Amino acid sequence: MNALFMMGIPVEGVVGGPLSGWIMQVFNGVHGLSNWQWLFLLEATRRCCSAC
């Protein structure tokens, strides 16, 4: 079980990096929010949902 959690760290880096870059490019100015605000909102929502 510990190995599963340890494997999640590099997987998050491989998936999260390009996903964050895509959010920063595509969502800039949508509904009046800056790209960093969208990144914060979407990343926080994803983590809150996975914690439940």
Protein Blocks (a to p, Z undefined) as FASTA:
>chain_A
ZZmmmmmmmmmmmmmmmmmmmmmmmmgoiahiafklmmmmmmmmmmmmmmZZ
